[in-house]
């Protein structure tokens, strides 16, 4: 598994939605890649810190800009 593939699968991993073979490959990569291990830790910390914000705390304009940024990032 490449680092790019791992990044694409982080949410599914944290949600427990990976099949066994993919989860195994994910964990194998983490065991050998300090950068991805740190990335996963950063995502976990972000979820812990921000995962409980009420949806109304984000303005409509900010939400639209974030969604557009993620769409642009995924298309690259």
N, C-alpha and C positions, 0 to 999 in steps of 0.2 A: 504494500500500500504506500502511496506517495503522501507527502505532507498535504498536498492540495486535496486529495481524496479524503483524508482524515478531516480536514476543515469542513468539507461538504457534509460529513456524517456526524459531526459533533452533536447536533441537536437530537438526531435519531438515537445516538448512543445514550445521551443523558435521559431521554424519554424511555429507554429500554426497548426501542423499536427495531434494533438490528437483528437480523437472523444470526444464528450461532456462528456460521462460517465468517461472516463479515465482522461480527464482534471479536472473534478470535484474531483476525487480521488487524483490526483496529488496536487491540491490546498489544499485539506483537510489535506494531509500529511504535506505540507509546513507550514500550520497554527499551527501545533503542534510539529514540529521538527526544532529546532534552527540550528542543524548541516546541514540539507538539505537546509534550507533557506540560510545559509552562503555559501554552495556549489553552489547554483544557482547564488548567487550574484558574486562569484568568476568567474564562467563561463561567466557571462555577462561582467564583467570587462575585462576578457581575450579577449573576442570577440571585445570589444571596443578598446582595446589597440593593438591587433594583427590582427584583422579581415580584415584589409586593406593592408596587406603586399602583394606585387606582388609575384606570384608563383615562378618566377625565382630567388627570393632571397634565396630559399632553395636549397642546392646542391642535386644532385641525390642520393648521398650516405646518406645524412641526411634524406631525404624523405623516402628512403627504410628502414632505421633503425627505424624511427618513425612508419611507417606502420607495420613493424614486431612487434614492441612493443605493438601497439594497438591490433593486431591480437592475440598475446600471452595473453594480459590482458583479452580480451573478451572470450577466451577459458577457462579461469579459473573459 
